[in-house]
Amino acid sequence: MKTVIGLRWWIIALVCAGTIVNYLSRNALGVMAAELKTLMNMSTQQYSYVVAAFQVGYTIMQPVCGLIIDVIGLRLGFALFACLWSATGMAHALAGGWVSLAALRGLMGLSEAVAIPAGMKVVAEWFPNREKSVAVGYFNAGTSLGSLFAPPLVVFLSLRYGWQSAFVVTGAMGFVWAAFWYWLYRGPREHPKIGEQEKNAIIEGQTPVTNRPGEQRRIREVLGTRRFWAIAQARFFAEPAWQTFSFWIPLYLATERHMDLKQIAMFAWLPFLAADLGGLFGGYLSPFLMKRFRVPLIASRIAGVVLGAFMMIGPACIGLVASPYEAIALFCVGGFAHQMISALVNTLAADVFEPGEVGTAAGFAGMAAWIGGLGFSLVVGALADSVGFTPLFAALGAFDLIGAALLVVLMRGVTSDANPPGAAHRAA
């Protein structure tokens, strides 16, 4: 049978496509926020409850999704959840008020939570250590590409065919992707299209796995390590920025910068284009530091996180600029910085956990992240109308600096290849 050269990169492109579809359906709400507030007579706080419903579902299910795909496998698990989020996304067209919209958002959060744990598990299975951060950069680009495509696509559909069409079309895309995923995906050891040279390069380039029966999926083993909490707290402090960008930028531009729906479609995608570049930059930064300056693997990831945290000072100053275009430029700085942080922190899960544990570790770390995002969204909903967005954006910059500092402290002494994973359980 004919093999495909560089099959692992085609696999990560397929994951990226799924993440794009995931974030398109997810961000349709944020793009339509100002319009739906009027149509459904929602207050800012009620809108925050709709956002929070998604976040609660997503928070609860991230570790569950991670456990499920560790048990039943990526091929079936990812396809199943994609079908569920597609059906729920299309059902948004039936919402008649903020309560029904919140219920549907909660159901969508339950199914869309699979994206990051599944993507990280693919990286852990398909890539040698030296390429993992690059692979995460490409797969993570799907989160910002989906957010990038959402404003022009959703606004076009809404203006041309009505707001319901935006949810129907973006939701239906998931069914198409799920069919392709189930048809094309296999693990690297079973895939009929992988060449022996590529398979050997993947296996030999990964940390040897100690298959200890009955232990590799124990939640207590994962949660009991210092390296898990290093990753979890970094994601906890970083996630509020991304969820603010995803769910609140269009509403901020409409209410604070007085942009209409067409102007939002023209400019709201720019921070997500910058985010794509940031994720790719972070992915390549780590191997560059390793090759040029001989920085150890884990330290190279952390160095990029620290750089991104300092760059987050830019969006913290959004409330201080007068021009809406300056504000968008600072949002772009924030998008670039956040995705650089996200790509590298997510990669750490694949660096320091066994492939059979990555879904679980990434799921629980994602749960911590979304608790942070949920809490901050509720704060925004409660305070935006009274104190404005300026102090809220300032807080985002402080959060990332705190998360980076704690990551440096908690990851001290942790390595990915000095010890086999089984030893790492005991050492960390």
Beta strands, then each sheet from edge to edge (+ up, - down):
end
